[in-house]
Amino acid sequence: MLSYKAPDRRQRLVAVNILVTLAKHSVTKKSEILADVTEEDEENGFFENMNTLKSHLKGLSEFKEFCSSLSRFGLSKNEAKVYICLAKFGDQKAHNVSRSLSLHRTETYKILRRLEEKGLAVRILEKPIKFAAVPIDKALENLIQEKKQRIMGLEGEKQKILNSWGIFAVPTKDSDVFDEFIQVLKGRNQIHIKVNEIIENAKDEVLIAASDDNLLQMFYSGALDSLSEKSNRIETHLLTDLSTRSSYIVKKLKLGEDKFFCVDFKELPSFVISQNHLLLFLNNESSNGKNGKRALWTNQKDLVNILKTSFFTLSGNKRTLKVVT
């Protein structure tokens, strides 16, 4: 049997102080504090289990990352938590999941039913009933198939609407036929859809000026997927930061050295120009989040000409970007 030596008064006070300090900091900062404390008090033997606690904190950080990743597949924050709990600890009673995650028992039962309906969890017919997670590869595939089915359903509804729309609607014009127009787009997804549309429809040229942060977001959203192919047929130029991230993306886009320029992008706006149309990013991603991000889509001649002139003026001050290998 393992022996246990109760901590003395000093050790208890030290432990309390550490816990109070940890509560005030982020997971990263907590790990740094624990590292310092462990080194200082290693000789006393009191913190011999500190590595276990540090491992737990690292697990918390990874837990948050997994929750964030699963949310991109359409799971709510609590649905992701419950799925990860089942995946990590095996089949569980709803009561245990509720207590482990500090969720209300009724809410936990609802979440477990939703996960079951989504094909992410199975119900084990025992007494009491338990729930188990479906393997992650199968779970993700089920979520993807659900999205695909929803898109197919929307395509069907689209055709039904188009077939009957003319009965009562006045014919409307596409924005391209107006002399001048302005449209405000909200949300990263809508903006990136527009970027992809601009590149796909470009006939003469595409000019992209983007900070490495905006460039990275567009790249991983798939908005730039056709840029390399387009650059072989039309004038294509990219203006971005001189940074490792930009270097990585340029390499992935497979753009020739004559297609991109690098400048100090601090305080400069990000924008895309094509066919005398402009998509101007209005705010900073980091301060507004993906749903607060906005962009202006317009064919206002003066604004387009000013930014087009600025683009080529800045490209004249280009610096060499070393493409990472």
C-alpha positions in Angstrom: 0.0 0.0 0.0 1.2 3.5 -0.9 2.1 5.6 2.1 0.8 9.2 2.4 2.4 12.0 4.3 0.1 14.8 5.0 1.5 18.3 4.1 2.5 20.5 7.0 1.1 24.1 7.5 3.7 25.7 5.3 3.2 23.3 2.5 -0.6 23.8 2.6 -0.1 27.6 2.5 2.3 27.3 -0.5 -0.2 25.1 -2.3 -3.0 27.5 -1.8 -0.9 30.4 -3.0 0.0 28.5 -6.1 -3.6 27.6 -6.9 -4.7 31.3 -6.4 -1.9 32.4 -8.8 -2.8 29.8 -11.4 -6.5 30.8 -11.4 -5.5 34.3 -12.6 -3.6 33.2 -15.7 -4.0 31.5 -19.1 -3.1 27.9 -19.7 0.3 28.9 -21.2 1.2 31.2 -18.3 0.1 28.5 -15.8 2.6 26.1 -17.3 5.4 28.7 -17.0 4.5 29.3 -13.3 4.5 25.6 -12.6 7.9 25.1 -14.2 9.4 27.8 -12.0 7.8 26.5 -8.8 8.9 22.9 -9.6 12.5 24.0 -10.1 12.6 26.0 -6.9 11.0 23.4 -4.6 12.2 20.2 -6.2 14.5 19.5 -3.2 11.6 19.5 -0.7 9.8 16.7 -2.5 6.5 18.5 -2.0 6.0 19.1 -5.7 6.9 15.7 -6.9 3.4 15.4 -8.5 3.8 18.8 -10.2 4.6 17.2 -13.6 1.3 15.5 -13.5 -0.4 18.8 -13.0 1.5 20.4 -15.8 0.5 17.5 -18.1 -3.1 18.1 -17.1 -2.8 21.8 -18.1 -1.3 20.8 -21.4 -4.3 18.5 -21.8 -6.6 21.4 -21.2 -5.0 23.4 -24.0 -5.3 20.5 -26.4 -8.9 20.0 -25.2 -9.7 23.6 -26.2 -8.0 23.1 -29.6 -10.0 19.9 -30.3 -13.3 21.7 -29.3 -12.5 24.6 -31.7 -11.7 22.2 -34.6 -14.9 20.2 -34.0 -16.9 23.4 -34.0 -15.9 23.9 -37.6 -17.8 20.7 -38.4 -21.0 22.2 -36.9 -20.8 21.0 -33.3 -21.7 23.4 -30.5 -19.1 24.0 -27.8 -20.8 21.6 -25.4 -21.4 18.9 -28.0 -17.7 18.9 -28.8 -16.9 18.7 -25.0 -19.2 15.7 -24.5 -17.9 13.9 -27.6 -14.3 14.4 -26.5 -15.2 13.2 -23.0 -16.6 10.0 -24.3 -13.7 9.5 -26.7 -11.1 10.0 -24.0 -12.7 8.0 -21.1 -14.8 5.4 -23.0 -18.4 4.5 -22.5 -20.0 6.6 -19.7 -23.3 7.1 -17.9 -24.9 10.4 -18.7 -24.6 11.3 -15.0 -20.8 10.9 -15.1 -20.5 13.0 -18.2 -22.7 15.7 -16.6 -20.6 15.8 -13.5 -17.2 15.6 -15.3 -18.0 18.6 -17.5 -20.1 20.6 -15.0 -23.1 20.5 -17.3 -26.8 20.3 -16.2 -28.0 16.7 -16.3 -31.0 17.6 -18.6 -28.7 19.4 -21.0 -26.3 16.5 -21.0 -29.0 14.1 -22.0 -30.1 16.4 -24.8 -26.6 16.7 -26.1 -26.0 12.9 -26.0 -29.2 12.4 -28.0 -28.1 15.0 -30.6 -24.7 13.3 -30.9 -26.5 10.0 -31.3 -28.7 11.5 -34.1 -25.6 13.0 -35.8 -23.9 9.5 -35.8 -21.2 10.6 -33.3 -22.3 8.4 -30.3 -24.0 5.1 -29.7 -26.3 4.1 -26.8 -25.2 0.9 -25.0 -28.2 -1.0 -23.7 -27.2 -1.7 -20.2 -28.6 -0.8 -16.8 -28.0 2.0 -16.4 -27.7 3.1 -20.1 -24.3 4.2 -21.2 -23.1 6.2 -24.2 -19.9 5.7 -26.2 -18.2 7.8 -28.9 -18.0 6.6 -32.5 -14.4 6.5 -33.7 -13.2 9.9 -34.8 -12.6 9.1 -38.5 -16.2 7.7 -38.8 -17.6 10.6 -36.7 -16.0 13.3 -39.0 -17.2 11.4 -42.1 -20.7 11.4 -40.7 -20.6 15.1 -40.2 -19.3 15.8 -43.7 -22.0 13.6 -45.2 -24.6 15.5 -43.2 -23.3 18.8 -44.6 -23.3 17.3 -48.2 -26.9 16.1 -47.8 -27.9 19.5 -46.6 -26.2 21.2 -49.6 -28.0 18.8 -52.0 -31.3 19.6 -50.3 -30.6 23.4 -50.7 -29.7 22.8 -54.4 -33.1 21.2 -54.9 -34.9 24.0 -53.1 -32.9 26.5 -55.2 -34.2 25.0 -58.4 -37.8 25.0 -57.1 -37.6 28.7 -56.2 -36.1 29.6 -59.5 -38.8 27.8 -61.4 -41.6 29.7 -59.7 -39.9 33.0 -58.9 -41.0 34.8 -62.1 -44.7 34.4 -61.1 -44.6 37.3 -58.7 -41.1 38.9 -58.6 -40.1 41.9 -60.6 -36.9 41.1 -62.6 -33.8 42.4 -60.8 -30.5 43.4 -62.2 -27.1 41.9 -61.3 -24.8 44.4 -59.5 -22.5 44.4 -62.5 -25.0 46.2 -64.7 -25.3 49.2 -62.4 -23.3 52.3 -63.2 -21.9 52.4 -59.7 -22.8 50.3 -56.6 -21.6 49.5 -53.1 -22.2 46.3 -51.2 -21.1 45.5 -47.7 -20.1 41.9 -46.9 -20.1 40.7 -43.4 -18.3 37.6 -42.0 -15.1 35.9 -43.1 -17.0 33.2 -45.1 -19.0 35.6 -47.2 -15.8 37.6 -47.9 -13.8 34.6 -49.0 -16.6 33.3 -51.2 -16.4 36.7 -53.0 -12.6 36.5 -53.3 -13.0 33.1 -54.9 -15.7 34.4 -57.2 -13.5 37.4 -58.3 -10.6 35.1 -59.2 -12.8 32.6 -61.0 -14.5 35.4 -63.1 -11.4 37.4 -63.8 -10.8 37.9 -67.6 -7.9 40.4 -67.7 -6.2 40.8 -64.4 -6.3 40.1 -60.6 -4.5 42.3 -58.2 -4.3 41.1 -54.6 -2.9 43.2 -51.7 -3.1 41.4 -48.4 -1.3 41.3 -45.1 0.1 37.8 -44.3 -2.8 37.3 -41.8 -5.5 38.0 -44.4 -3.5 36.0 -47.0 -3.3 33.0 -44.6 -7.1 33.2 -44.0 -7.9 33.3 -47.7 -5.5 30.5 -48.4 -6.9 28.1 -45.9 -10.5 28.9 -46.8 -9.8 27.7 -50.4 -10.5 31.2 -51.8 -7.1 31.2 -53.6 -7.3 27.7 -55.0 -7.6 28.7 -58.6 -5.1 31.6 -58.4 -2.1 29.6 -59.7 -4.1 28.3 -62.8 -5.4 31.8 -63.5 -2.0 33.3 -63.3 -0.9 31.3 -66.4 -3.6 33.0 -68.5 -4.1 36.6 -67.2 -2.1 39.3 -65.4 -1.9 38.3 -61.8 0.0 40.1 -59.1 0.2 39.6 -55.3 1.4 42.2 -52.9 2.0 41.0 -49.3 4.2 41.1 -46.2 7.9 40.0 -46.1 7.3 37.2 -43.6 7.6 33.5 -43.2 3.9 33.0 -43.5 3.8 34.8 -46.8 6.7 32.9 -48.0 5.0 29.6 -47.2 1.8 30.6 -48.9 3.5 31.9 -52.0 5.3 28.6 -52.3 2.0 26.7 -51.9 0.3 28.9 -54.6 3.1 28.1 -57.0 3.3 31.7 -58.2 6.3 32.8 -60.3 8.7 35.3 -58.9 7.3 38.0 -61.3 3.8 37.5 -59.8 4.4 38.7 -56.3 5.9 41.6 -54.5 6.7 42.2 -50.8 6.5 45.4 -48.8 6.1 46.4 -45.2 2.3 46.0 -45.0 1.8 47.6 -41.6 -1.2 50.0 -41.6 -1.9 49.2 -45.2 -5.4 48.0 -46.3 -6.0 44.6 -47.8 -7.9 44.5 -51.1 -8.6 42.6 -54.3 -9.1 44.3 -57.7 -10.4 42.7 -60.9 -12.5 43.9 -63.9 -12.5 47.4 -62.4 -14.2 46.1 -59.3 -12.8 46.3 -55.8 -13.1 44.2 -52.7 -11.7 46.3 -49.8 -11.2 44.7 -46.4 -12.6 47.2 -43.8 -11.3 46.0 -40.5 -8.8 43.8 -38.7 -9.5 40.1 -38.2 -7.9 39.9 -34.8 -10.1 42.7 -33.3 -13.4 41.6 -34.7 -13.4 37.8 -35.1 -14.5 35.9 -38.2 -18.1 37.1 -37.9 -17.3 40.7 -37.3 -15.0 41.0 -40.3 -16.4 43.3 -43.1 -15.5 44.1 -46.7 -16.7 46.6 -49.3 -17.5 45.3 -52.8 -17.8 48.2 -55.3 -17.1 49.4 -58.8 -16.8 53.1 -57.8 -14.3 54.3 -60.3 -12.4 56.8 -58.2 -11.9 54.4 -55.4 -10.8 51.6 -57.7 -8.3 53.8 -59.6 -6.8 55.2 -56.3 -6.1 51.7 -54.9 -4.9 50.4 -58.3 -2.4 53.2 -58.5 -1.4 52.6 -54.9 -0.9 48.9 -55.7 1.6 49.6 -58.5 3.3 52.4 -56.6 3.9 50.0 -53.7 5.0 47.2 -56.0 7.7 49.6 -57.2 9.2 49.5 -53.7 9.2 45.7 -53.6 11.6 43.6 -51.5 12.8 40.1 -52.1 10.8 37.3 -50.5 12.7 34.1 -49.9 10.4 31.2 -50.6 10.6 28.6 -47.9 11.4 25.1 -49.0 
